Amino acid sequence: MDKGYKRFILIWIGAFVSAIGSGLSSFGLGVYVFKETGLASATGLVILAGFLPGLLLSPIAGALADRFDRRILMIIGDGLSAIGILTIVLSMIIGKAGVAIVIFGVAISSIFSALVEPAFKATVTDLLDKEMFSKASGMVQIINSSKFLFSPLLAGLLLSVSDIKLLLWIDILTIIPMVVLTNMVRKDIPFKKIHGESTIIQEIKGGYRVLRNNAGIWKLVILSSQISVFLGILQTLITPFILSFSEEKFLGFAISLSAIGILVSSGILGVVTIKSGYHKILSISLFLAGIFMAGFGLRENKLLICIFGFLFFSMLPFANMALDYLVRTNISDEVQGRAWGLIGLISQVGYIISYALIGLIADNVFVPLLQNDSPISNVVNRLLGHGVGSGFAIVIVLSGIALSLTSLVIHREKNIIQLEEGL
């Protein structure tokens, strides 16, 4: 390994450990809120609280990543994110941890965590040569998937012998390796201030112009926003769907077992260098992901859920790698931070829609509809099983089908194809 890749590995280790801790909190709080309320909409609001502040702040965080030391921003963001989790823990200790407190604490944590992702992605560009981007993308996908791969299984086991407070304390402690290792790497990388006179608002506008002036990247970002709607639906409904007919231990087991697909695919990307066909990889992987997502909700069957979950998650690293490479190689280094910040904001707007609305729709439309004795409910229940879970399952199935249809646009879009032809 060259020196840059060794530095990348150090930062990767810290981010990986921290991500597992965050995943423990996310899983535990999702189970906690659903068991307290019995509502998918409440679970969605907690997910939204952990997502929306960071998303809205991502353009500012991206601009800061171009103005200040990116490693310092990562340390500050990850370190101060513990404040929100600590607020929830202390509230639980004194017996006042209602849904409102959980939402507040998660939102505070999200605000500080917003500093991390643009700085981390720009740091990858700082450390590695272009030829290493696809391999690094596979490694980064392991970090992103750890909250599905390792955290749910560990959280499910810990919840069987303790309570959610243990998960939250572990999350707080896992921040320490990230801070220490990032600081070690920071000392070896001289800070180069790329922009001095322009304001943050001007830099955000500049980043927007970079995206708008490249038709291929802009269309990728807009399509990513549409795709995030469907992925957000699964993320919102997976806990209510499985807990409607099983227990949290199987929920953690199923998510972790399914997410092994991410580990397998990320491992492949980590050792195989892909040099062409990125837009095809993006389209095909998303098409198959939609098919497998529909299969995930097809029956209240534990074996089928694990099989289709594994196949679904195995497609995501390929899609993310292709998207990451097409964007990264078509944007100059000096605007990487602000570009990733804006891309994060625009491409993930769909998650906001899903987290805010899909729980309400499932609770108030599909669940009551499929509990009535009607021709529609009889047909759906014969296909998907009986009970509250059928209402959640049908939404997952329809979303998977929509995801597959959306992926076909990418395959035929000329501007996206030209991104690769210009490499």
Secondary structure, DSSP 8 states (H G I E B T S, - for coil): --HHHHHHHHHHHHHHHHHHHHHHHHHHHHHHHHHHH--HHHHHHHHHHHHHHHHHHHHHHHHHHHHS-HHHHHHHHHHHTHHHHHHHHHHHHTT---HHHHHHHHHHHHHHHTTHHHHHHHHHHHHS-GGGHHHHHHHHHHHHHHHHHTHHHHHHHHHTTS-HHHHHHHHHHTHHHHHHHHHHHHTTS-------SS-HHHHHHHHHHHHHT-HHHHHHHHHHHHHHHHHHHHHHHHHHHHHTTS-HHHHHHHHHHHHHHHHHHHHHHHH----S-HHHHHHHHHHHHHHHHHHHTS-S-HHHHHHHHHHHHHHHHHHHHHHHHHHHTTS-GGGHHHHHHHHHHHHTHHHHHIIIIIHHHIIIIIHHHHHS-SHHHHHHHHHH-SSTHHHHHHHHHHHHHHHHHHHHHHHH-HHHHHHHHT-
